[in-house]
């Protein structure tokens, strides 16, 4: 009588230490009527070379502060992995450019326990609230330091402004400068955070 027999066993591993998640040992044995045996063995190594997958990925957007839009808060994303545990999801934010218009680059990095890494990058283009000077009214001084400069300006959105008549060396919140002597004055208007100046 011919006999067929099979045997299988498996051991778990640590992919960082051992290089695999599991080893499977399989063996088949065939015995013919005369008692002759034939064996066939295989070893199956189960590895994880697939990066995690983000559940959701924010798309690139443009935020116009002049239209009252706001930059969304930096949120933590989640990721899944079919083979091993997701160890960490980290996020970073970098600002590119200066002044009114700039870009926020947000990067999320997800890693599993086998050090497979997935990244996602979102770019937020920010259009800043550029102030605009609409009028500068001057009252010339008469016999002393009694001149006055009134600066009228507008700010986009809900921004507030600060004013300077010395080229931005010093600022004040009021748009009226009094008790001025004759001279040359360099009018500058800026948002209160100093990001946008005109």
ZIFENKA-V761795 format. One line per field, one symbol per residue. ss: DSSP state (@ for helix, = for strand, . for the rest). A space follows every 10 residues. Layout:
ss=???
This chain:
ss=..======== ==........ .========= =.....==== ======.... ..==...... ====@@@... ........== .....===== ======.... .========= ==....==== =======... .========. ......==== ====...... ====.=.... .=...===== .....=.=== =.....=.
